[in-house]
């Protein structure tokens, strides 16, 4: 029987579902457009290298703004910052839909990405703070839903728009999420407590923003001839790494005045979960690049068809999240994550020998299995990052965790893009190139199973156990 003290308060679910609506808009703004690059290039009569900035500019702006969120929340309050970010996101979405040329569309997408960079970490922060550090895995199973639905439903929505509607609707599909999200936020987000004046660490922000933008831009160029040795990859990546190193040096010299509190990385749950999210980027996000490309490039399917074929993976991930959360709270995150990665590897097996003729029914069944593993991995890892943190530490932990995911995902995608390109060039037939890339992805996933044992063992203490420990400490002190 569930301990009464482990029941999640209704107000926590109210905050979770309220922020979830806005978060879905941000993720769909990324994934619906991702499938539309080539069609948009033809419609707007511009090179593909230019139209790519509709996606690249959005993602770079999103990453650059993330480090400033703790300071902005301290100055404005979480509720006001959420309403402001969602309002800007709504305006940018409408402006993008009515853009008159490629430069204006790119500019509005950058504005939209900047607003998204505020909303994503803030969504996690507001819910974790509302939960007060209790039942984090179950709460995170809801908060991380956009990360599952975005990559699955986004391509489907994008394909439907391209097939049946005008391209402007690619940017209007997020408007209902923003409008409903604003109404829900006004009604249900708790009022802000007294805010504290805080000066912005300008030097730290410039170093971190420039570093993140440069590294992510460099990784986005890894598919060019030469891979990671191409100057468009090496120069920005090295420059960005140096800027991030400068940010770390600057921040550690300013305790109490830092933009992001890096001292929290001494907290093992946060450090280990963020490290594993980064290191598993190849296993999780890289394979998410390969599978749609397999459907589209090797089997000649449309973006819409490829998106529909990915639905079983999303269904599996949604189905396993609640169980993964319960198990994580019962036996600890370590074994849940390790088994989850093993299931992900199992779900990738058919792609190791896949050709143009491989049964789609077989692939769909294993994608369902793969999705179950993905749900088992992501929920415990994201929840573990906030275990044992005070409320005022949560915004900084959310930023650290989000940056780890962002860099890991970009690195993973870049690595497997280079592997795929090299393998296809060297292979006698294209199918063999995809098989080689999937073997690498599976190998990285198996390695992630071993890395899972870096995570702390054991379950998180229940409320009753925490109270008992507090009483014992007080008795010992007296």
C-alpha positions in Angstrom: 0.0 0.0 0.0 1.3 3.5 -0.9 2.5 5.5 2.1 0.2 8.5 2.7 3.2 10.7 2.9 4.2 9.7 -0.6 1.0 11.0 -2.2 1.7 14.0 -4.6 -0.3 17.0 -3.6 -3.0 18.1 -6.1 -1.4 21.6 -6.4 1.8 20.0 -7.8 -0.2 18.3 -10.6 -2.0 21.5 -11.3 1.4 23.3 -11.8 2.7 20.4 -13.8 -0.2 20.2 -16.3 -0.3 24.0 -16.6 3.3 24.3 -17.6 3.1 21.1 -19.7 0.8 22.9 -22.2 3.3 25.7 -22.9 6.2 23.3 -23.0 4.5 21.3 -25.8 4.4 24.4 -27.9 8.1 24.9 -27.5 8.9 21.3 -28.5 6.5 21.3 -31.5 8.1 24.6 -32.7 11.3 22.6 -33.1 10.1 19.3 -34.5 7.3 20.4 -36.9 9.8 22.7 -38.8 12.6 20.1 -38.8 10.8 18.1 -41.6 10.1 21.1 -43.7 13.5 22.4 -44.6 13.7 21.2 -48.2 10.1 22.1 -49.1 10.5 25.6 -47.6 13.7 26.1 -49.6 11.8 25.5 -52.7 8.7 27.6 -51.7 10.8 30.6 -50.7 13.3 30.1 -53.6 16.4 30.2 -51.4 19.3 27.8 -50.9 19.0 25.0 -48.4 22.1 26.4 -46.5 20.1 29.6 -45.9 16.8 27.9 -44.9 18.6 25.7 -42.4 19.0 28.8 -40.2 15.2 28.7 -39.5 16.0 25.6 -37.4 19.6 26.4 -36.4 18.9 30.0 -35.3 16.0 28.7 -33.2 18.1 26.1 -31.4 21.1 28.4 -30.9 18.9 31.2 -29.4 17.2 28.6 -27.2 20.6 27.4 -25.8 22.0 30.9 -25.4 19.2 32.1 -23.2 19.1 29.1 -20.8 21.9 30.3 -18.4 20.1 33.6 -17.7 16.9 31.9 -16.3 17.9 31.7 -12.6 18.7 35.4 -12.5 15.5 36.3 -14.4 13.4 34.2 -12.0 15.0 35.8 -9.0 14.3 39.3 -10.4 10.8 38.7 -11.8 9.5 35.7 -9.9 8.6 32.3 -11.6 5.0 33.1 -12.5 5.7 36.5 -14.1 8.7 35.1 -15.9 6.6 32.2 -17.3 3.8 34.5 -18.4 6.4 36.9 -20.0 8.2 34.0 -21.8 5.0 32.4 -23.1 3.7 35.8 -24.3 6.9 36.5 -26.3 6.8 32.9 -27.7 3.2 33.5 -28.8 4.1 36.8 -30.5 7.1 35.3 -32.2 5.0 32.3 -33.5 2.5 34.7 -35.1 5.3 36.8 -36.6 7.0 33.8 -38.0 3.8 32.7 -39.7 3.4 36.1 -41.4 7.1 36.6 -42.3 7.5 38.2 -45.7 11.0 36.7 -46.6 13.7 34.4 -45.3 15.6 37.0 -43.2 12.5 38.1 -41.4 11.5 34.5 -40.8 14.9 33.6 -39.4 14.8 36.7 -37.1 11.4 35.8 -35.7 12.5 32.2 -35.2 15.4 33.4 -33.2 13.0 35.4 -31.0 10.8 32.3 -30.7 13.9 30.2 -29.7 14.9 32.8 -27.1 11.5 32.6 -25.5 11.7 28.8 -25.6 15.1 28.9 -23.8 13.3 30.6 -20.9 10.3 28.3 -20.8 12.0 24.8 -20.9 14.2 25.0 -17.8 11.6 27.2 -16.0 8.9 24.6 -16.6 11.0 22.0 -14.7 11.9 24.5 -12.0 8.4 25.6 -11.2 7.1 22.0 -10.9 10.1 20.7 -8.8 9.7 23.7 -6.4 6.0 23.1 -6.1 6.7 19.5 -5.3 9.1 20.5 -2.5 11.5 17.7 -3.5 9.0 15.0 -3.0 8.0 12.1 -5.4 10.3 13.7 -8.0 10.3 10.7 -10.4 6.5 10.6 -10.7 6.4 14.4 -11.1 9.1 14.3 -13.8 7.2 11.5 -15.6 4.6 14.3 -16.4 7.0 17.2 -16.9 9.1 15.4 -19.5 6.1 14.4 -21.7 6.9 17.2 -24.2 10.4 15.7 -24.8 8.6 12.5 -25.9 5.6 13.9 -27.8 7.7 16.6 -29.6 9.9 14.2 -31.7 7.0 11.8 -32.3 4.1 14.0 -33.2 6.0 17.0 -34.5 7.0 15.3 -37.8 3.5 14.0 -38.2 2.0 17.5 -37.8 4.7 19.0 -40.0 3.9 16.4 -42.7 0.2 17.0 -42.5 0.7 20.8 -42.9 2.9 20.4 -45.9 0.5 18.0 -47.5 -2.8 19.7 -46.9 -2.1 23.4 -45.7 -0.1 26.4 -46.5 3.5 26.6 -45.1 2.5 29.4 -42.7 0.6 26.9 -40.6 3.9 25.3 -39.6 4.3 28.2 -37.2 0.7 28.7 -36.2 0.2 25.1 -34.8 1.9 26.3 -31.6 -0.5 29.2 -31.1 -3.3 27.2 -29.4 -0.7 25.8 -26.9 0.4 29.3 -26.1 -3.1 30.7 -25.7 -4.3 27.9 -23.5 -1.1 27.9 -21.6 -1.4 31.6 -20.8 -5.0 31.2 -19.5 -4.0 28.2 -17.4 -1.0 30.0 -16.0 -3.0 33.1 -15.0 -5.6 30.8 -13.3 -3.4 28.2 -11.6 0.3 29.2 -11.2 0.9 30.3 -7.6 1.5 33.9 -6.9 5.2 35.0 -6.8 6.8 35.5 -3.4 8.8 38.6 -2.8 11.5 38.9 -5.4 15.1 39.8 -4.6 17.2 42.3 -6.4 20.2 40.7 -8.1 22.8 42.1 -10.5 23.3 40.2 -13.7 26.8 38.7 -14.2 27.4 40.2 -17.6 30.8 38.7 -18.1 29.6 35.2 -17.2 26.6 35.5 -19.4 28.6 36.6 -22.5 31.2 33.8 -21.9 28.5 31.1 -21.4 26.2 32.3 -24.2 29.0 32.7 -26.7 30.5 29.3 -25.7 27.3 27.4 -26.0 26.3 29.0 -29.3 29.8 28.4 -30.8 29.9 24.7 -29.8 26.4 23.9 -30.9 27.0 25.8 -34.2 30.2 23.8 -34.8 28.5 20.5 -34.1 25.7 21.3 -36.5 28.3 21.5 -39.3 29.7 18.0 -38.6 27.9 16.5 -41.5 30.0 18.5 -44.0 32.9 16.8 -45.9 35.7 16.2 -43.4 33.4 15.7 -40.5 34.9 16.9 -37.2 38.1 18.1 -38.9 36.2 20.6 -41.1 37.2 24.2 -40.2 33.5 25.0 -39.8 33.4 22.5 -37.0 36.8 22.8 -35.4 37.1 26.6 -35.2 33.7 27.4 -33.5 33.9 24.2 -31.3 37.3 25.0 -30.0 36.5 28.7 -29.5 33.3 27.7 -27.8 35.0 25.2 -25.5 37.5 27.9 -24.5 34.7 30.4 -23.8 32.9 27.8 -21.6 36.2 27.1 -19.8 36.6 30.9 -19.2 33.0 30.9 -17.8 33.9 28.1 -15.3 37.1 30.0 -14.2 35.2 33.3 -13.9 32.3 31.7 -12.0 34.4 29.9 -9.5 36.0 33.2 -8.5 32.6 34.8 -7.7 30.8 32.6 -5.1 27.4 34.1 -4.3 27.4 36.3 -7.4 27.6 33.7 -10.1 25.2 33.4 -13.1 25.0 29.6 -12.6 26.0 28.0 -9.3 28.5 25.4 -10.5 29.2 24.4 -6.9 26.1 22.3 -7.1 28.0 19.8 -9.2 29.5 18.6 -5.9 26.1 17.2 -5.3 26.5 13.6 -6.7 22.9 13.0 -7.9 23.0 16.2 -10.1 26.6 15.6 -11.3 26.1 12.0 -12.2 22.7 12.4 -13.9 23.9 15.4 -16.0 27.1 13.5 -17.0 25.1 10.5 -18.0 22.6 12.6 -20.0 25.5 14.1 -21.8 27.4 10.9 -22.4 24.2 9.1 -23.5 23.5 11.7 -26.2 25.0 9.4 -28.8 22.8 6.5 -27.7 19.6 8.3 -27.3 19.5 11.4 -29.6 21.9 10.1 -32.3 19.8 7.0 -33.0 16.7 9.4 -33.2 18.5 10.9 -36.2 19.2 7.6 -37.9 15.8 6.1 -37.7 13.9 8.8 -39.6 16.7 9.0 -42.2 16.4 5.2 -42.7 12.7 5.6 -43.5 13.2 8.6 -45.8 16.5 8.1 -47.5 16.8 4.3 -47.7 13.1 3.5 -48.2 12.0 6.7 -49.9 9.1 7.5 -47.6 7.6 11.0 -47.1 8.2 12.9 -43.8 4.6 12.2 -42.9 4.9 8.5 -43.4 8.2 8.4 -41.5 6.6 10.4 -38.6 3.7 7.9 -38.5 6.1 5.0 -38.3 7.8 6.5 -35.3 4.5 6.6 -33.3 5.1 3.1 -31.7 8.3 4.5 -30.1 6.4 7.4 -28.6 3.7 5.1 -27.3 6.2 2.8 -25.7 7.9 5.7 -24.0 4.6 7.1 -22.7 3.6 3.7 -21.4 6.7 3.0 -19.4 7.1 6.4 -17.7 4.8 5.8 -14.7 6.2 2.4 -14.0 9.8 3.7 -14.4 9.0 6.5 -11.9 7.5 4.0 -9.3 10.5 1.7 -9.7 13.0 4.5 -9.4 11.4 5.6 -6.1 11.3 2.0 -4.9 14.7 0.5 -5.9 16.6 3.6 -7.0 17.5 5.1 -10.4 20.6 3.1 -11.0 19.0 -0.2 -11.9 16.1 1.3 -13.7 18.4 3.3 -16.0 20.7 0.4 -16.6 17.8 -1.9 -17.6 16.3 1.0 -19.6 19.4 1.3 -21.7 19.6 -2.4 -22.3 16.0 -2.3 -23.6 16.9 0.6 -25.9 19.7 -1.6 -27.3 17.3 -4.5 -27.8 14.8 -2.2 -29.6 17.5 -1.2 -32.1 18.4 -4.8 -33.1 16.3 -5.1 -36.3 18.1 -2.0 -37.7 21.5 -3.8 -37.5 20.6 -5.9 -40.5 17.8 -3.7 -42.0 17.5 -3.2 -45.7 14.9 -1.7 -48.0 12.8 -4.9 -47.7 12.8 -5.4 -43.9 9.3 -5.9 -42.5 7.7 -2.7 -41.2 5.7 -4.7 -38.8 8.9 -6.1 -37.2 10.4 -2.6 -37.1 7.3 -1.2 -35.5 7.3 -3.9 -32.8 10.9 -3.2 -31.9 10.3 0.6 -31.9 7.7 0.0 -29.3 10.3 -1.9 -27.2 12.8 0.9 -27.8 10.3 3.5 -26.6 9.8 1.5 -23.4 13.5 1.7 -22.8 13.6 5.4 -23.5 10.9 6.1 -21.0 12.7 4.1 -18.4 16.0 6.0 -18.9 14.8 9.6 -19.2 12.4 9.9 -16.2 14.8 8.6 -13.5 17.8 10.6 -14.9 15.9 13.9 -15.0 14.3 13.3 -11.5 17.6 12.3 -9.9 19.2 15.7 -10.7 17.0 17.5 -8.2 17.2 14.9 -5.3 18.1 16.6 -2.0 18.3 20.2 -3.3 16.8 23.2 -1.6 14.2 25.3 -3.5 16.6 28.1 -4.3 19.1 25.6 -5.8 16.5 24.1 -8.2 16.8 26.9 -10.9 20.5 26.5 -11.1 20.3 22.7 -11.2 17.6 22.9 -13.9 20.0 25.0 -16.1 22.9 22.7 -15.5 20.8 19.7 -16.4 19.3 21.3 -19.5 22.7 22.4 -20.8 24.0 18.9 -20.3 21.1 17.5 -22.3 21.5 20.1 -25.0 25.2 19.6 -25.5 24.9 15.8 -25.3 22.1 15.6 -27.8 23.9 17.9 -30.3 27.2 15.9 -29.8 25.4 12.6 -30.2 23.6 13.7 -33.4 26.8 15.1 -34.8 28.8 11.9 -34.1 26.3 9.6 -35.7 25.8 11.9 -38.7 29.5 11.7 -39.4 29.5 8.0 -38.9 26.5 7.5 -41.3 28.0 9.8 -43.9 31.4 8.0 -43.8 29.7 4.5 -43.8 27.4 5.3 -46.8 30.4 6.6 -48.8 32.5 3.5 -48.0 29.7 0.9 -48.4 28.9 -1.0 -51.5 25.2 -0.4 -51.0 23.5 2.3 -49.0 21.8 -0.2 -46.6 25.2 -1.4 -45.4 26.0 2.2 -44.5 23.0 2.5 -42.3 23.7 -0.9 -40.7 27.2 0.3 -39.8 25.8 3.4 -38.2 23.2 1.5 -36.2 25.9 -0.9 -35.0 27.8 2.1 -33.6 24.6 3.5 -32.0 23.9 0.1 -30.4 27.5 -0.1 -29.1 27.2 3.3 -27.5 23.9 2.2 -25.9 25.6 -0.9 -24.4 28.3 1.4 -23.1 25.7 3.6 -21.5 24.5 0.5 -19.5 27.9 0.4 -17.8 27.9 4.2 -17.3 24.6 3.8 -15.5 26.4 2.4 -12.5 27.9 5.9 -11.9 24.5 6.8 -10.5 23.9 6.7 -6.8 22.4 3.4 -5.6 19.3 3.0 -3.4 16.0 4.7 -3.4 15.3 8.3 -2.4 14.0 8.6 1.2 10.3 9.0 1.7 8.9 12.0 3.6 8.4 9.8 6.7 12.0 8.6 6.6 13.3 12.2 6.2 11.2 13.3 9.2 12.5 10.4 11.3 16.1 11.3 10.4 15.4 14.9 11.4 14.1 13.8 14.8 17.1 11.6 15.3 19.5 14.3 14.5 17.7 16.7 16.8 17.7 14.2 19.6 21.4 13.5 19.2 22.1 17.3 19.2 20.2 17.8 22.5 
